[in-house]
Amino acid sequence: MRVALLGGSLRPGSLNAHLLRHLAGQLEARDHGVSVFAGESLRLPLYEDGLAASAEILALHGALLAAQGLVIVSPEYNAGIPGHLKNAVDWLSTLKPSPWPGLPVLLCAASPGAFGGARGLVAWRATLANMGALALPEALTVPHADQQLDAHGAPTDARTASAVPKILDGFLSLAARLRS
């Protein structure tokens, strides 16, 4: 199965980028093909009607069209979607064919705070639903991620570490049923 991963912040050392790399590795270990869009590959021009899509935007569009599912690992900026990720979504929403209708999406977040970025995922659900994507009801959040992720982005607390394979299994099962 092909899975696209989108997220992280533009900041070097992003907790969400570490978690994204860990999840990509977990998917690769299960023999799934992954396309990762994080960090500098998301430093896209601001969306403007009439502006031609860049090669980076077209690559992201192609990866989503080819994917059976999407994993979004998003920082929480003031309980919302970070501007650079919203910008990528806005670009994608203008391209044809749209990659969004029926696309299964797993939402994930990591934060130094006690909520693990969960508040920001609420805004993602509304945005994704508006475009026709299908967000898995369960999400992966990592609270106190500055203390709970190892150097490779793997959760070190037992609750989150045991949740990762279960949540990935649920997501992959949904994606296989919807996009076989």
N, C-alpha and C positions, 0 to 999 in steps of 0.2 A: 504494500500500500504506500502511496505517496502522501507525505504530510508536510505542510509548510509551517514554519514557525516564524512568528513576528513579534518583536518586542525589545525589551530592554530600554534603557535610557541612552542618551547620547554621551553621558558621563562615563569616562573610563572608570572601571571598577564597579560598575552598576551591579547591585544585588540581583536585579531582575535579569540582567544579561548572564550572570553566573548560573542562575536557575534555568534559564533558557538553554544554555549549553549542556547542563546536566540532563534536561528532558530530551534534547536532541540525541545525546548519547544513549539514553535509555531506549529511544525509538530505533536508533541504528542497531543496538544490541538485539533487538527483536526482529531484525532484518527488514525494517521499513526504510524506504527512501525518504530523505529529509532535504528540504531547502530552507536555509536559515537566512532571515533578514533582520539584522540587528545593528546597533551602533551606526557606524559611518554609512552603511548601505541604506539607512533611513534618513540621511541628511539630504532630503529632497527639496526641490524648489517649492515655494508655497503655491498651493493650488490657486489658479486664476483662470476663469472661463476664457477660452480662446487660446491659451498657452498650450503648446504641444507637449505631450508627455515625454519625459526624458527616457533614456535607455534603462535607467534603474527602475523607473516606474513600470515600464513595459516588461522588464524581467520579473518583477513582483507580480504583475498581472498574469503573466504566463505561468508562473509557479502556482498561483492560486487556481487557475483554470485546470491545471494538471493534477491538482491535489484532491485526495478524497476527504481531507480534513485539514483544519487549521488550528494551531495552538498559539494563543496570544498570551504573552508573558508581559504584563503591563505594570509599570510603576503607577502610583497613585499621586497625582498632582492636585492638591486642594480638593480631594475626594472626587476627582474626575479623570478624564482621559488626557494623557500628556499631548501637547500640541503636535509634536513630530509624528506621533502615531495616528492622531486624528487626521492630520494632513495626508498621510499615506492612504487612509481609508477614503478620504474625500476624493483623492485622485482616482482610486480604484472604482469608486461609485460612478465615475463618468465614462469609463471605458466599456466598449462592447466586444464580446458579450460580457455581461456582468458576472463576476465570479461568485457573487453572494447568494443568490437564491438556492436554498437547500443545502448550503455548505455547513457541515457540522463543525462547531468551534468549541474548543476547550479553553476556558479562561483561567489564568494563573496570575498570581501576584506575590511579591515578596516585599516586606517593609520592615524597617527597624521598630515600627510601632506595634502595639498590641493587637491590632486588627489584621495585620498581614496584608494590607492593601485591598481588603474586601470592599471598602466603600467605593473605591474607584471602579470596581467591576460592575457595580449597579449601572453606571453610565454606559459601560460597554454593552450591557444587555439591551438597553433601549436602542442604541445605535445599530447593533447587529440585527435586532428584530425588524427595525425600519427597512433594512435592506434585504430581508428575507433569509438571513443566515439563521442557523439553528444552534443556539448555545446550549451545551450540556447543562442540565440543572445543577450538577455538582461542579464546584470549582476547587482549584488547589491554591491555598493561601499559606504563606509562611510568615507568621508573626516573629518579631525579634530576629529577623533574618540576618542582621549584622552579627548575631551570636549563634544562629541556628543553621547556617550554611557553611560547609567546609570550603576549602580553596577551589574545589572543582564544581561547586554549586549544589552538592548533594546535601539534603537536609540531615542534620545530626540528631534532632530530637526524634524519639521513637514514634510518636503519633504521626508526624508528617512523613517520616521515612516509610512507614507502613502504608500511608495513604497514597503515595505516588504510584505504585504499581496497580492498586485498585482503581484509582481514578483514570489512569492511562488505559486499563482494560475496558472500563465503561465507555470511554471516548472512542477507542478503536472499534469496539463492538457496534456502537452507534454508527460510526463512519462506514463500517463494512456493510451494515444493513441498508444505509441510505445511499451510498455511492459505490456499490460493488461494480 
